[in-house]
């Protein structure tokens, strides 16, 4: 057996994945169309961002992290970057939960830090009220001083959540907690075996750019052979693309057409060697499957021109040898440090700087950039839904 085991789970592509791959192999391109534009103000206007925040980030189901970040029962993750104090846990039965990280006694932050903790009990640092990782209140000091208190009424405040396809989603608003499209796109992630992968690396980047400028780079293939000329560009060709929508979520594929002849597209490992899928989720999250690993990036906007991007690298199994670890380290450095941080995120920052001058009132999009227009239309639909 090789020191670097890049085996993939024995899954088959979904019908939607196969349809995009066959589009590429047979010369069809769903993104083709006329040139179009996007107003620069959607990236630079603070008021527009506030509307997005209210209609999208404060309302719609969104990814908080991959399942692999909390692989075992009895784990808890404090998470603040969405703008609300979250506590993601996995209880004794293996179920994931998303709570507000707030003690029900006096409102104190319950768990400090931002790293995963292994624990069966969550103890408030102020008065030692103690909770289970399923959110239930277990005990409190001097219960005699709280006459009539029913511990069952004082569990942690839980937000609607769903674990599907190897991702943990939550909804900040119970009234709009519809996870149907999360389940649907999760079928693709199940086909990729994402829920069976393990976490190799995790890093948060601060990008001085609008969240949609980051997303734009993953919605078109026009830049790939140019911006990424020194990294992944040589593996791609212009025009061999296809894409579709799963509700508000975009799914795209870029193929190495010259290598596709004779490939069994229903063989997942063979398919991933010749077609790179990308998933652009609303709100801002990206799933990028490489041939032998998967990157999940979650965007958490802090302002119209500042975005935190948490990048997770998932691999089929923990490395067993130094050679295997070195293989994954090189892959992590190539994408997280090179392609993403050094190229895509930097391009977003340069775009923000240029658009902020007002020199370009609208972005001009060619026929290879149709995915950007589609995504912006989805954002606009979400804004109209609450107006």
Secondary structure, DSSP 8 states (H G I E B T S, - for coil): --SS-----S----HHHHHHHHHHHTT--TT----EEEETHHHH-HHHHHHHIIIIITTS-EEEEEGGGG-SSSEEEEE-TTSS-EEEEE-TTS-EEEEESB-TTT--B-S-SSSEEE-SEEE-TTT--EEETTS-EEE-TTGGGSTT--GGG----EEEEEEETTEEEEES-GGG---HHHHHHHHHHHHTTGGG-EEEEEEEEEESS-HHHHHHTTS-STTHHHHTTTTTGGG--TT-EEEEEETTEEEEEEE-GGG-TT--TTSHHHHHHHEEEEEEETTTEEEEE-SSEEEEEEEEEEETTEEEEEEEEEESS---SHHHHHHHHHHHIIIIIIIIIIIIHHHHHHHHHHHTTTS-SEEEE-GGGHHHHHHHHHHHHHHHHT-
